[in-house]
């Protein structure tokens, strides 16, 4: 039996993703020297498009994408349907081109809707976006030629087209507001945008591992597409001692579906390693939020902290063995 797909380690990354599960491009390289296959890998591993588009569709899309450098304090001149920051920090500006709505760091994928509400379908392409370099860096741009983009779009499969429309017409802040413990904290739009800056997308193929038993407990996840399952061995890890592993892996093998979270109890309980693994059953897509980024945000928002504690306590009570 072949071993399950494993996400490459952080030590092999040429850039540091913003709280994303670490993936590799195989080498540290000059950013403008990315070839087409590396663009395909960027789209497949760092963007939500990887969960909807086939390898052939990703390959065709990569041919329409470009990588450009930007400078601190200078606008980024590109009318793209989406962006993927490879290096540096990008500010998303309001319509006045003066007020910063939000920012995105290396490893972040975002669309024209970043820092804004949601619109239906391809109307998102009518939204104007002004980007500014908060530092110098590089960014991957989606197709900027409208005619070529339309041709690409019309040749997509139905599932890929629906996924593409959903991706470009929303933003991470909108998704976050649907998560129970975040929604119950009644965060302002400004705070949701700040929380969105901590997120990264993580597509995963069937059988792929979100994390394995013994991995560092360093993030929690929100399921956007597909199903995942937990499995548990006999490891005597810190997380098992604190009960989070047993609780997470308990509920019927723990199947998680769209809109659900997992891994967050480790933050509350102080677990340091995973005593269980999580793997994708279907083609899956997650939002990943690293604890190193989320903990300071949590500390500055008492209402969110209280909501998280209550949600975790309720979860642990629900899965506690009955005697």
Buried (B, 14 or more C-beta within 10 A) or exposed (E): EEEBEEBBEBEEBBBEBBBBBBBBBEEEEEBEEBEEEBBBBBBBBBBBBBBBBEEEBBBBBBEBBBBBBBEEEEBBEBEBBBBBBBBBBBBBBEEEEEEEBBBBBBBBBBBBBBBBEBBEEBEBBEBEBBBBBBBBBBBBBBBBEEEEBEEBBEEBEEEBBEBBBBBBBBBBBBBBBEBEBBEBBEBEEEBBBBBBBBBBBBBBBBEBBBBBBBBEBBBBBBBBBBBBBBEBBEBEBBBBBBBBBBBBBBEEEBEBEEEBBBBBBBBBBEBEBBBBBBBBBBBBBBBBBBBEBBEEBBEEBEEBBEBBEEBBEEBBEEBEEEE
